[in-house]
């Protein structure tokens, strides 16, 4: 049990508690033993009144519009960017430290953008905004690996192709993929649903995530550039990305090309990646071995394989990574931020 009477333990709230990330947050708070004096759940009016088990206790979901955050120490927001823009600053003004899992505040100069394994040092006190931003689900596993490369060799360029799962669009995305797949199997000529994705996702790949920008890139692709620069503290880092949605229920994958500033030795690269916290390198002992969304293993690790230094360019190498986007890419990173805040006594 993580519910305690200790007055030093935080009081928690989760906005967006009925969604895929919200439910994962509830699970992780219990499984990781995050001590607290209570967890309040909030969601939109249509989800209010639902009862969810939290740490063995039946908890009623509140209407977010009526939620008072004055008795909350840490509030996790994962109900979408528009909801965070409307309510996160209000929650912070009422005294809660907000950990926001949307794009609303990531590039705000008064809001730290944090991956604890990479840049926890930016957490030196309560942010001016009262908000700590959780990065994009594809950015988090990428920067966790790039930090080791930058420290040893420096980085000239990063080129990424993502293979992002339906769960990146929450429960509705998962449902659309499953229903579309069932319909396609029953009737190959049927018109497949495409409400959550730019094109039908069932038995398809869609190289377009989020809105199109004037540059021709999508917002999802721009996020990976801007966020990587901010987290790594490299304002001129060259990152270019193509973000693709694939018919996988959960776990994002990425094919990553990195050109370092100096020649890279594969054996040392593998050793440095494997030494990172919560990283598993699958081809460390068996060359060519790789993780997949179905077979990767520990959902709280970044999984790496296909590590290859280019023969024609010893500064360049490829790797393949897989990470659970609901956990590493969202809820787990948020909980680890909260753990870090508590360890540092920053409330």
C-alpha positions as a printed Julia matrix, in Angstrom:
347×3 Matrix{Float64}:
   0.0     0.0     0.0
   1.29    3.47   -0.85
  -1.46    5.39    0.94
   0.03    6.69    4.19
  -0.86    9.09    6.98
   2.59   10.71    6.96
   1.97   14.48    6.71
   5.12   14.82    4.59
   3.68   12.57    1.86
   2.1    14.44   -1.06
  -1.55   14.65   -1.96
  -1.97   13.69   -5.61
  -4.46   14.36   -8.38
  -4.76   13.0   -11.91
  -6.58   15.03  -14.56
  -7.51   12.72  -17.41
  -7.74    9.74  -15.08
 -10.03    7.68  -17.32
  -7.74    7.78  -20.37
  -4.99    5.36  -21.35
  -2.2     7.42  -19.77
  -4.3     8.28  -16.73
  -4.98    4.63  -15.98
  -1.29    3.86  -16.45
  -0.45    6.62  -13.96
  -2.76    5.01  -11.4
  -1.1     1.63  -11.95
   2.43    3.05  -11.61
   1.68    5.05   -8.47
   0.8     1.75   -6.81
   3.4    -0.54   -8.4
   6.3     1.86   -7.75
   5.21    2.53   -4.2
   4.83    6.28   -4.56
   3.81    7.26   -1.03
   0.88    9.64   -0.87
  -1.9    10.89    1.39
  -4.57   10.37   -1.22
  -5.22   10.43   -4.96
  -8.03   12.46   -6.48
  -9.21   11.62   -9.97
 -10.66   14.12  -12.42
 -11.88   13.99  -16.01
 -14.38   15.61  -18.33
 -18.02   15.84  -17.32
 -18.93   12.83  -19.46
 -16.53   10.63  -17.48
 -17.27   12.1   -14.06
 -18.96    9.72  -11.64
 -17.07    6.66  -12.79
 -15.47    4.61  -10.02
 -11.84    3.5   -10.37
  -9.8     1.38   -7.98
  -6.8     3.3    -6.66
  -4.5     1.45   -4.31
  -7.34   -0.85   -3.25
  -9.83    1.96   -2.71
 -12.86    2.75   -4.86
 -12.38    6.35   -6.02
 -15.04    8.43   -7.76
 -13.88   10.49  -10.75
 -14.61   14.2   -10.29
 -15.68   16.67  -12.94
 -12.49   18.56  -13.76
 -14.38   21.82  -14.12
 -15.36   21.56  -10.45
 -12.07   20.28   -9.08
 -10.38   22.38   -6.41
  -6.58   21.9    -6.47
  -5.89   23.91   -3.32
  -5.5    20.7    -1.31
  -3.31   18.98   -3.94
   0.5    18.9    -3.85
   1.19   17.24   -7.23
  -1.29   17.22  -10.1
  -0.65   15.04  -13.15
  -2.36   16.43  -16.26
  -2.97   14.04  -19.14
  -6.28   15.05  -20.64
  -5.05   16.71  -23.82
  -3.41   20.0   -24.76
  -6.61   22.05  -24.82
  -7.54   20.88  -21.31
  -4.07   21.67  -19.98
  -4.16   25.12  -21.55
  -7.46   25.79  -19.78
  -6.81   24.23  -16.38
  -3.11   23.58  -15.64
  -2.19   27.18  -14.78
  -5.29   27.43  -12.6
  -4.24   24.3   -10.71
  -0.72   25.69  -10.29
  -2.13   29.01   -9.06
  -4.08   27.1    -6.41
  -0.82   25.61   -5.13
  -0.42   22.31   -6.95
   2.83   21.46   -8.72
   1.59   20.4   -12.15
   3.34   17.68  -14.16
   1.86   18.12  -17.61
   1.89   15.41  -20.25
   0.82   17.55  -23.21
   2.4    19.94  -25.68
   0.9    22.96  -23.91
   3.96   24.19  -22.0
   6.97   22.25  -23.26
   8.62   25.21  -24.96
   7.59   27.74  -22.31
  10.83   29.28  -20.95
   9.38   29.29  -17.41
   8.56   25.57  -17.6
  11.31   22.93  -17.37
  11.04   20.05  -19.84
  12.34   17.04  -17.97
  13.56   13.51  -18.56
  14.95   12.59  -15.12
  17.67   10.29  -16.48
  18.95   13.14  -18.67
  18.38   16.58  -17.16
  17.0    16.26  -13.64
  19.51   18.94  -12.66
  17.21   21.64  -14.04
  14.88   20.94  -11.11
  16.33   23.25   -8.49
  13.08   24.58   -7.05
   9.45   25.16   -7.89
   9.31   26.42  -11.52
   8.13   29.97  -12.1
   5.14   28.6   -13.98
   4.32   26.02  -11.31
   4.45   23.43  -14.1
   6.94   20.76  -15.16
   6.46   19.52  -18.72
   6.64   15.87  -19.76
   8.18   15.52  -23.26
   6.7    13.88  -26.33
   6.42   10.09  -26.27
   8.99    9.65  -29.05
  11.41   12.27  -27.76
  11.87   10.68  -24.32
  13.49    7.36  -25.35
  15.56    9.1   -28.03
  17.2    11.65  -25.72
  17.84    9.01  -23.09
  20.18    7.34  -25.6
  21.57   10.49  -27.21
  22.86   11.81  -23.89
  25.49    9.05  -23.76
  26.59    9.79  -27.32
  26.85   13.53  -26.74
  28.9    13.08  -23.57
  31.44   10.78  -25.28
  31.64   11.78  -28.94
  29.44   14.82  -29.51
  26.62   14.86  -32.07
  26.56   16.43  -35.54
  23.22   15.18  -36.8
  20.33   12.87  -35.91
  17.89   11.47  -38.48
  14.87    9.6   -37.11
  11.99    7.63  -38.59
   9.35    6.77  -36.0
   6.88    3.88  -36.06
   4.23    5.06  -33.61
   1.49    2.89  -32.14
  -2.26    3.53  -32.09
  -2.18    4.08  -28.31
  -0.52    7.42  -29.03
  -4.11    8.52  -29.71
  -5.32    7.0   -26.45
  -8.14    4.53  -25.98
 -10.0     5.92  -28.98
  -6.98    5.25  -31.2
  -6.69    1.67  -29.98
 -10.4     1.11  -30.5
 -10.29    2.53  -34.03
  -7.38    0.27  -34.97
  -9.07   -2.84  -33.57
 -12.46   -2.1   -35.09
 -10.9    -1.2   -38.45
  -8.85   -4.4   -38.47
 -11.89   -6.54  -37.69
 -13.91   -4.79  -40.39
 -11.13   -5.21  -42.99
 -10.89   -8.92  -42.26
 -14.66   -9.35  -42.62
 -14.99   -7.15  -45.69
 -11.76   -6.25  -47.55
 -13.63   -3.67  -49.63
 -15.21   -1.84  -46.7
 -14.53    1.82  -45.96
 -12.36    1.79  -42.84
 -12.67    4.3   -39.99
 -10.25    7.25  -39.97
 -11.45    9.58  -37.24
  -8.37    9.47  -34.99
  -5.8     9.14  -37.77
  -5.2    11.01  -41.02
  -5.92    7.83  -43.0
  -7.26    4.4   -41.98
  -4.63    2.73  -39.79
  -5.76   -0.89  -40.05
  -3.31   -2.81  -42.27
  -1.74    0.49  -43.24
   1.05    2.95  -42.36
   0.37    6.67  -42.18
   3.36    9.05  -42.56
   1.54   11.99  -41.01
   1.04   12.69  -37.27
  -0.5    15.87  -35.86
  -1.06   19.01  -37.95
   0.88   20.13  -41.03
   3.15   23.14  -40.6
   4.17   25.71  -43.21
   7.61   24.05  -43.35
   6.07   20.85  -44.72
   6.91   19.01  -41.5
   4.22   18.01  -39.03
   3.93   19.31  -35.49
   4.95   15.88  -34.17
   8.18   16.11  -36.17
   8.84   19.65  -34.98
   8.28   18.58  -31.36
  11.11   16.05  -31.58
  13.52   18.72  -32.86
  12.6    21.44  -30.36
  12.27   19.16  -27.36
  15.53   17.31  -27.99
  17.37   20.63  -28.15
  15.82   21.88  -24.91
  16.31   18.66  -22.91
  19.91   18.1   -24.01
  20.79   21.78  -23.72
  21.94   21.86  -27.35
  20.06   24.76  -29.0
  21.56   24.1   -32.44
  21.29   20.29  -32.47
  20.43   19.04  -35.96
  17.51   16.61  -35.65
  15.24   15.78  -38.56
  12.36   13.32  -38.35
   9.64   11.54  -40.28
   6.88   10.45  -37.9
   4.79    7.48  -39.03
   1.76    5.84  -37.45
   1.72    2.04  -37.74
  -0.96   -0.59  -36.97
   0.49   -1.59  -33.6
  -1.59   -1.32  -30.43
   1.17   -0.12  -28.1
   4.91    0.66  -28.06
   6.61    3.16  -30.35
   9.69    2.18  -32.37
  12.34    4.36  -33.99
  15.08    3.87  -36.57
  17.8     6.36  -35.64
  20.85    7.51  -37.61
  23.38    9.48  -35.61
  26.45   11.19  -37.01
  28.84   11.9   -34.16
  31.58   14.51  -34.06
  34.29   11.83  -33.78
  34.72    8.21  -34.91
  32.63    5.74  -32.9
  33.71    2.27  -31.78
  30.73   -0.1   -31.79
  31.85   -2.08  -28.75
  32.24    1.07  -26.69
  28.95    2.46  -27.99
  27.08   -0.68  -26.98
  28.73   -0.69  -23.56
  27.82    2.96  -22.96
  24.22    2.44  -24.02
  23.91   -0.69  -21.89
  25.27    1.2   -18.87
  22.46    3.76  -19.04
  19.74    3.32  -16.4
  16.76    1.25  -17.52
  18.16    0.54  -21.0
  18.44   -2.95  -22.49
  20.71   -3.5   -25.51
  19.48   -6.65  -27.21
  22.41   -7.2   -29.55
  25.11   -6.65  -26.97
  26.05  -10.33  -26.99
  24.18  -11.53  -30.1
  24.86   -9.24  -33.11
  21.73   -8.4   -35.07
  19.32   -9.25  -32.27
  16.5    -6.72  -31.99
  13.45   -5.83  -29.88
   9.93   -5.46  -31.24
   6.76   -4.07  -29.65
   5.58   -7.63  -29.02
   8.83   -9.12  -27.75
  10.84   -6.31  -26.19
  10.35   -7.33  -22.56
  10.44   -5.03  -19.52
   7.97   -2.2   -20.31
   9.93    0.2   -18.1
  13.1    -0.07  -20.19
  14.18    1.52  -23.45
  15.03   -1.42  -25.7
  17.8    -1.11  -28.3
  19.05   -3.34  -31.11
  20.57   -3.36  -34.62
  23.47   -1.18  -33.42
  25.63   -0.65  -36.54
  28.55    1.68  -37.17
  28.7     2.57  -40.88
  31.74    1.15  -42.68
  31.86    4.13  -45.05
  31.54    6.67  -42.23
  32.96    5.69  -38.83
  31.34    8.73  -37.26
  27.89    7.46  -38.19
  25.81    4.67  -36.7
  22.3     3.25  -36.78
  20.24    1.86  -33.98
  16.71    0.61  -33.5
  14.78    1.4   -30.34
  11.44    0.3   -28.89
   9.74    1.87  -25.87
   6.32    1.59  -24.26
   4.81    4.96  -25.12
   2.16    4.84  -22.39
   4.81    4.2   -19.74
   8.27    5.47  -20.73
   6.78    7.94  -23.19
   4.24    9.35  -20.75
   3.15    8.02  -17.36
   6.42    6.52  -16.14
   8.41    9.63  -17.0
   5.81   11.73  -15.17
   5.96    9.54  -12.06
   9.77    9.59  -12.15
   9.62   13.4   -12.27
   7.41   13.33   -9.16
   9.81   10.92   -7.44
  12.71   13.23   -8.28
  10.84   16.27   -6.94
  10.15   14.46   -3.68
  13.71   13.19   -3.33
  15.01   16.74   -3.75
  12.45   18.16   -1.33
  11.17   20.64   -3.89
   7.51   20.75   -2.89
